[in-house]
Amino acid sequence: MLSENAHARRGGEMLYFRAGSQAARLVTLLSFTGEFPFSSLSVMGNERVLKALARRLASEQTVRDPETGEEFTGRVLTVSGRGKEKSVRLYKSALALLGWVHPDAYGFYMAAFWGHRFPGDAAHRERNHRVAEAAALCMRAGVEARPYLLPKLQNKKILRVVPGSPCFYLARDLKKIGETEMNKTMFTRMAGAVFSPGGCYAVYNTRNAVMKWGGMGEFKALVGLTEAARLNAGTDRVDGAVLVGRSGGVALRTLLESDKSHRLELRFDSIYHHIYFVPMDPDGIRQLALLCLADWKGRLLSLLFEAETRSYDRGMFEYDACVDGVYVLSHLDGDIARLIRFKEAAGGGGGPFEVLCFPHQAGYVRAYLGSLAGVRMIGMDLVYGGLGLTGRDLFEG
């Protein structure tokens, strides 16, 4: 430790660990995810700034908590590996900073990550990266993801355990509900689950690959999550999942791969009736935030369509409104499962058909539907304004 005067004599530049600062947010994320992929730092904010910060924190620094005046001098981060496996972790001596994050952060970290010992194999690192990216996306969308701030889930009786505001429970914590072997393996592929006024969603992160759905394995995960929601969130219905991917190209490849399936029971929309694709970028952050709003679907459809044109889910196929004879599906939620069913209906004739989407979704929607339906875009700012929201209402940075 150095005093501020001693550090000034060395000519160093003090780094302040303020709540909400990039450094504090990065250390906070690592306090419960253990590591984060260097290539995905853009999920946390400005990519150039964050990569420069990570490199800086990997060398000796003096960091000060302006609220307490406490200082730490040393390396804060370690950056190791190459390419997509390049990973950011806390440096061992910097674990003292976890006390600055929260009084319970150090204890959680040491228990979750084997006393700061990480398995060196690629499979564990890939798993940690998937979970960390999903958690970062949730944090940016205003969803509480810090496990040490969330009530522990239980499986004894029906209680209202989860907060009324959006929260993200890590898969490792979902596994700890109960003591059967099934609970230890059931949520392996899932990154976690979001509980919010807008619904309960299983969260998967496919990164840059096509999601390979596991049939009965995913069905068991859905059953387990439904039971957790019934006992802890006061709802017995979980029929949706959030699928995170790097870009719309992942959504397109996932849709096309699903078209090849000759076993409908293994197609992803037979497991989760709704699959909300969320890209790993600022548009995806805002899209995820919308899904967490109470009655988000009703509010969106009321904004988009006149009441007399809406289907109210009573149509013979998937569509949201019939406007001047055109059957319109809203894809603003990114629901690729509904998009599959809409394409099946459009392929049967009738129509005309149209999909309403955000600009960042238009590429994969057009490529998937081809000439079966038109595509109309609406700006995200216009939708946010129509709902009386701003980006700052829902996420930081």
C-alpha positions in Angstrom: 0.0 0.0 0.0 1.1 3.5 -0.8 -0.1 6.8 0.6 -1.3 9.3 -2.0 1.8 11.6 -1.4 4.2 8.7 -1.8 2.4 7.6 -5.0 2.5 11.2 -6.3 6.3 11.3 -5.7 6.6 8.2 -8.0 4.8 10.2 -10.7 2.0 7.6 -11.1 -1.5 8.4 -12.1 -4.1 7.5 -9.4 -7.0 5.2 -10.6 -10.2 5.8 -8.7 -12.5 2.9 -8.0 -15.8 4.8 -8.1 -19.2 3.1 -8.1 -20.3 2.9 -11.8 -16.8 3.4 -13.2 -15.5 1.0 -15.8 -12.9 -0.4 -13.4 -15.5 -1.0 -10.7 -17.9 -2.6 -13.1 -15.3 -4.9 -14.5 -14.1 -6.0 -11.1 -17.7 -6.5 -10.0 -18.4 -8.7 -13.0 -15.3 -10.8 -12.2 -16.4 -11.1 -8.6 -19.0 -13.6 -9.6 -18.1 -14.8 -13.1 -14.4 -15.5 -12.3 -13.2 -14.6 -15.8 -14.3 -12.8 -18.9 -13.3 -13.1 -22.6 -11.0 -10.3 -23.7 -12.6 -10.4 -27.2 -16.1 -9.6 -25.6 -15.2 -6.5 -23.6 -17.4 -4.5 -25.9 -20.4 -6.0 -24.1 -19.4 -4.0 -21.1 -19.1 -0.7 -22.9 -16.6 1.0 -25.3 -14.4 -1.7 -26.6 -11.3 0.4 -27.2 -11.5 2.0 -23.7 -12.1 -1.3 -21.9 -9.3 -3.1 -23.7 -6.9 -0.3 -22.8 -8.2 -0.4 -19.2 -7.7 -4.2 -19.0 -4.1 -3.8 -20.2 -3.4 -1.0 -17.8 -4.9 -3.0 -14.9 -2.6 -5.9 -15.8 0.4 -3.8 -14.7 1.1 -2.4 -11.3 -1.4 0.4 -10.4 -2.4 2.3 -7.4 -6.2 2.2 -7.0 -8.1 4.3 -4.5 -11.6 4.0 -3.1 -12.7 7.7 -3.0 -15.4 6.9 -0.4 -13.2 5.3 2.2 -9.8 6.6 1.1 -8.4 3.1 1.1 -5.7 2.3 -1.5 -4.4 -0.8 -3.2 -1.1 -1.0 -5.1 -0.4 -3.9 -7.4 -1.7 -5.7 -10.4 -5.5 -5.8 -10.5 -6.0 -8.1 -13.5 -4.2 -10.9 -15.4 -4.8 -11.2 -19.1 -3.8 -14.6 -20.5 -4.3 -16.8 -23.5 -4.6 -16.1 -27.2 -7.3 -15.4 -29.7 -10.8 -16.3 -28.6 -9.4 -18.0 -25.5 -7.8 -14.9 -24.2 -9.2 -14.3 -20.8 -9.4 -11.6 -18.1 -9.2 -12.6 -14.5 -8.5 -11.0 -11.1 -4.8 -11.1 -10.0 -4.5 -13.0 -6.7 -3.3 -10.1 -4.7 -6.2 -7.9 -6.0 -8.8 -10.2 -4.3 -8.6 -7.6 -1.6 -10.6 -5.3 -3.9 -13.6 -7.6 -3.6 -14.2 -6.1 -0.2 -14.7 -2.8 -1.9 -17.3 -4.3 -4.2 -19.4 -5.9 -1.4 -18.8 -7.4 2.0 -19.9 -10.8 0.7 -18.2 -10.7 -2.6 -14.9 -12.3 -1.4 -16.6 -15.2 0.3 -18.7 -15.9 -2.8 -15.7 -15.7 -5.1 -13.5 -18.0 -3.1 -16.3 -20.6 -2.8 -17.3 -20.5 -6.4 -13.8 -20.6 -7.9 -12.0 -23.1 -5.7 -10.0 -20.5 -3.8 -8.9 -18.7 -6.9 -7.9 -21.9 -8.7 -9.3 -22.3 -12.2 -9.3 -25.5 -14.3 -7.0 -25.1 -17.2 -9.0 -27.0 -19.8 -10.7 -25.2 -22.8 -14.2 -26.7 -21.9 -14.2 -25.0 -18.5 -13.0 -21.7 -19.9 -15.6 -21.8 -22.7 -18.3 -22.4 -20.1 -17.1 -19.6 -17.9 -17.0 -17.2 -20.9 -20.5 -18.1 -22.0 -21.9 -17.4 -18.5 -19.9 -14.2 -18.1 -21.1 -12.8 -21.4 -24.7 -13.5 -20.5 -24.3 -11.9 -17.1 -22.6 -8.8 -18.6 -25.5 -8.4 -21.0 -28.0 -8.7 -18.1 -26.1 -6.1 -16.1 -26.1 -3.7 -18.9 -29.9 -4.2 -19.4 -30.5 -3.2 -15.8 -30.9 -6.8 -14.5 -29.4 -7.5 -11.1 -26.9 -10.4 -11.6 -24.7 -10.2 -8.4 -25.5 -13.5 -6.6 -24.4 -12.2 -3.2 -27.2 -9.5 -3.5 -29.9 -12.0 -4.5 -32.0 -14.2 -2.1 -31.2 -17.9 -2.3 -33.7 -20.0 -4.1 -35.4 -22.9 -2.2 -37.5 -25.9 -3.0 -39.5 -26.5 0.2 -42.7 -24.5 -0.3 -44.3 -21.8 -2.5 -42.8 -18.4 -1.5 -42.1 -15.1 -3.1 -38.3 -15.3 -3.0 -37.1 -13.5 -6.1 -37.2 -9.7 -6.1 -39.9 -7.7 -7.9 -37.3 -6.1 -10.1 -35.4 -8.0 -12.9 -32.7 -10.4 -11.7 -30.4 -13.0 -13.2 -29.6 -16.2 -11.3 -26.6 -18.1 -12.5 -27.0 -21.7 -13.5 -24.6 -22.8 -10.7 -27.0 -21.3 -8.2 -30.0 -23.0 -9.9 -28.2 -26.3 -9.5 -28.0 -25.7 -5.7 -31.8 -25.8 -5.2 -32.3 -29.2 -3.7 -29.9 -32.0 -3.4 -30.7 -34.6 -6.0 -28.1 -35.6 -8.7 -30.5 -34.4 -11.4 -30.3 -30.9 -10.0 -26.5 -31.0 -10.3 -26.6 -31.8 -14.1 -29.9 -30.3 -15.2 -28.7 -26.8 -15.9 -25.3 -27.6 -17.5 -26.0 -26.0 -20.9 -28.0 -23.0 -19.5 -26.1 -19.9 -18.5 -28.8 -19.0 -16.0 -32.3 -17.6 -15.7 -33.9 -14.2 -15.7 -36.8 -13.5 -13.4 -38.6 -10.3 -14.1 -42.1 -8.7 -14.3 -42.0 -9.6 -18.0 -41.6 -13.3 -17.3 -39.1 -16.0 -16.4 -36.6 -17.0 -19.1 -34.0 -19.6 -19.4 -30.8 -17.9 -20.8 -28.5 -19.7 -23.2 -25.4 -18.2 -24.9 -24.4 -19.8 -28.2 -21.8 -17.1 -28.9 -20.9 -17.5 -32.6 -22.1 -21.1 -33.1 -25.4 -22.7 -34.0 -27.2 -23.8 -30.9 -27.4 -27.6 -30.7 -30.5 -28.3 -28.7 -30.3 -31.4 -26.6 -33.9 -32.7 -26.8 -34.8 -34.4 -23.5 -31.9 -32.7 -21.7 -33.3 -29.3 -22.5 -36.8 -30.5 -21.7 -35.6 -31.6 -18.2 -34.0 -28.2 -17.7 -37.3 -26.5 -18.6 -39.1 -28.7 -16.1 -36.6 -27.9 -13.4 -36.7 -24.1 -14.1 -40.6 -24.2 -14.1 -40.5 -25.8 -10.6 -38.0 -23.3 -9.4 -40.2 -20.5 -10.7 -43.3 -22.0 -9.1 -41.7 -22.2 -5.7 -39.8 -18.9 -5.7 -41.5 -16.5 -8.2 -45.2 -17.2 -7.9 -45.6 -18.4 -11.5 -46.1 -21.9 -12.9 -45.5 -21.0 -16.5 -42.1 -20.9 -18.1 -42.3 -21.2 -21.9 -39.6 -18.8 -23.1 -35.8 -18.7 -23.4 -33.4 -15.9 -24.3 -30.8 -17.1 -26.8 -27.7 -14.8 -26.9 -25.5 -14.8 -30.0 -22.8 -12.5 -31.4 -24.8 -11.3 -34.4 -27.9 -11.8 -36.4 -25.9 -14.3 -38.5 -26.1 -16.7 -35.6 -29.9 -16.4 -35.6 -30.1 -17.1 -39.3 -27.9 -20.2 -39.1 -29.9 -21.4 -36.1 -33.2 -21.0 -38.0 -31.8 -22.7 -41.1 -30.5 -25.6 -39.1 -33.9 -26.0 -37.4 -35.5 -26.3 -40.9 -33.3 -29.4 -41.5 -34.7 -31.2 -38.5 -36.9 -34.1 -39.4 -37.7 -34.8 -35.7 -40.1 -32.1 -34.5 -39.7 -33.2 -30.9 -36.0 -32.2 -31.1 -36.7 -28.8 -32.7 -36.1 -26.0 -30.3 -39.6 -24.5 -30.5 -41.0 -27.8 -29.3 -39.0 -27.3 -26.0 -39.5 -23.6 -25.5 -42.5 -22.1 -27.3 -40.7 -18.8 -27.4 -37.0 -18.3 -28.2 -36.0 -14.6 -28.0 -32.7 -14.1 -29.9 -30.7 -11.3 -28.4 -27.5 -10.1 -30.1 -24.4 -9.4 -28.0 -24.4 -5.7 -28.6 -26.1 -2.4 -27.6 -29.2 -3.3 -29.6 -29.4 -6.6 -27.8 -29.1 -4.9 -24.5 -32.0 -2.7 -25.2 -34.0 -5.6 -26.6 -33.4 -7.6 -23.5 -34.5 -4.7 -21.3 -37.8 -4.6 -23.1 -38.4 -8.2 -22.4 -38.1 -7.5 -18.7 -40.9 -4.9 -18.6 -44.2 -5.8 -17.1 -46.7 -6.7 -19.8 -44.2 -5.8 -22.5 -46.0 -7.7 -25.2 -49.3 -6.0 -24.6 -47.7 -2.6 -24.4 -45.7 -3.1 -27.6 -48.7 -4.4 -29.6 -50.9 -1.6 -28.4 -48.2 0.9 -29.5 -47.9 -0.7 -33.0 -51.4 -1.6 -34.0 -55.0 -0.4 -33.7 -57.0 -2.6 -31.3 -59.5 -3.6 -34.1 -56.7 -5.0 -36.3 -55.0 -7.2 -33.6 -55.4 -11.0 -33.5 -55.1 -11.3 -29.7 -53.6 -14.8 -30.4 -57.0 -16.0 -31.7 -55.8 -16.5 -35.3 -55.4 -19.8 -37.1 -51.6 -19.2 -37.3 -48.9 -16.9 -35.8 -49.6 -13.2 -36.5 -50.3 -10.1 -34.5 -52.5 -8.0 -36.6 -54.2 -7.8 -40.0 -53.7 -4.4 -41.4 -55.4 -3.6 -44.8 -55.5 -7.3 -45.6 -51.8 -7.9 -44.7 -51.0 -10.4 -41.9 -48.3 -8.8 -39.8 -46.0 -10.4 -37.2 -44.1 -8.2 -34.8 -40.5 -9.5 -34.4 -39.4 -6.7 -32.1 -38.9 -9.3 -29.4 -36.6 -11.4 -31.5 -38.8 -14.5 -31.1 -37.3 -16.9 -33.7 -39.6 -19.7 -32.6 -42.6 -17.6 -33.7 -40.7 -16.7 -36.9 -40.5 -20.4 -37.8 -44.2 -20.9 -37.3 -45.0 -17.7 -39.2 -42.9 -18.9 -42.1 -44.7 -22.3 -42.1 -48.0 -20.4 -42.4 -46.8 -18.1 -45.1 -45.5 -21.0 -47.1 -49.0 -22.4 -47.2 -50.3 -19.6 -49.3 -52.9 -16.9 -48.5 -51.6 -13.6 -47.2 -50.0 -11.2 -48.1 -47.6 -11.4 -45.1 -45.3 -8.9 -43.4 -42.8 -8.9 -40.5 -42.2 -5.7 -38.5 -38.7 -5.6 -36.9 -35.9 -3.4 -35.7 -33.2 -2.5 -38.3 -30.6 -4.8 -36.7 -33.0 -7.8 -37.2 -33.9 -7.1 -40.8 -30.9 -8.9 -42.4 -31.6 -12.3 -41.0 -35.4 -11.9 -41.2 -35.2 -11.2 -44.9 -32.7 -14.0 -45.5 -34.9 -16.5 -43.7 -38.3 -15.6 -45.1 -37.1 -14.8 -48.7 -40.1 -13.8 -50.9 -42.7 -15.3 -48.5 -43.2 -12.0 -46.6 -42.3 -8.4 -46.7 -40.1 -6.7 -44.1 -40.9 -3.4 -42.5 -38.5 -1.7 -40.1 -39.1 0.6 -37.1 -36.5 2.4 -35.2 -35.7 1.3 -31.6 -35.7 4.9 -30.4 -39.2 5.4 -31.8 -40.4 2.4 -29.9 -38.7 3.4 -26.7 -40.1 6.9 -27.0 -43.6 5.5 -27.6 -43.4 3.4 -24.4 -42.2 6.5 -22.5 -38.7 5.0 -21.9 -35.1 6.1 -22.5 -32.0 4.0 -22.6 -30.9 5.4 -19.2 -34.1 4.2 -17.6 -33.0 0.7 -18.3 -29.2 0.3 -18.3 -26.0 2.1 -17.5 -23.4 3.2 -20.0 
